[in-house]
Amino acid sequence: MKKTILLLLLLGFVTVACKKEEDPTRSELISRVWKVASVISNGSTDTQTDYSAYRLTFKSDGSYTFTNALTSITPTTGTWELADNEQSLLLNKGTSAEQKAIIQQITSNNFDVSFTYKNYKNGEIVLVFKLIPVQ
């Protein structure tokens, strides 16, 4: 009897100890500081701009900050939330600055997000921001 109880306790401990950690949610993956690795405009990588100092900070409270350490321009701040079954990122919902971005990829090491906007000269422009976490 003691052996059976001991075996059951041991099995219970092994089951709990070997339990797989849950994958982080999209919101948890997004909530960190990202730096811009590259920007693709209508399929072509932008090599004209130095993006090395651009940072996007997404906080778990739904706020974000965009900064460029190379300039003295005041950082851009706003709100963010997931939309469209967590396939889109909605920035500044309900304001005149509202924008929707399509999440192309999100992992702990990469965050690719695209914005589409209309330019009076060039028509529709799709910008893909390839982001990596700040170490």
Order of alpha helices (4+ residues) and beta strands (2+ residues): alpha-alpha-beta-beta-beta-beta-beta-beta-beta-beta-beta
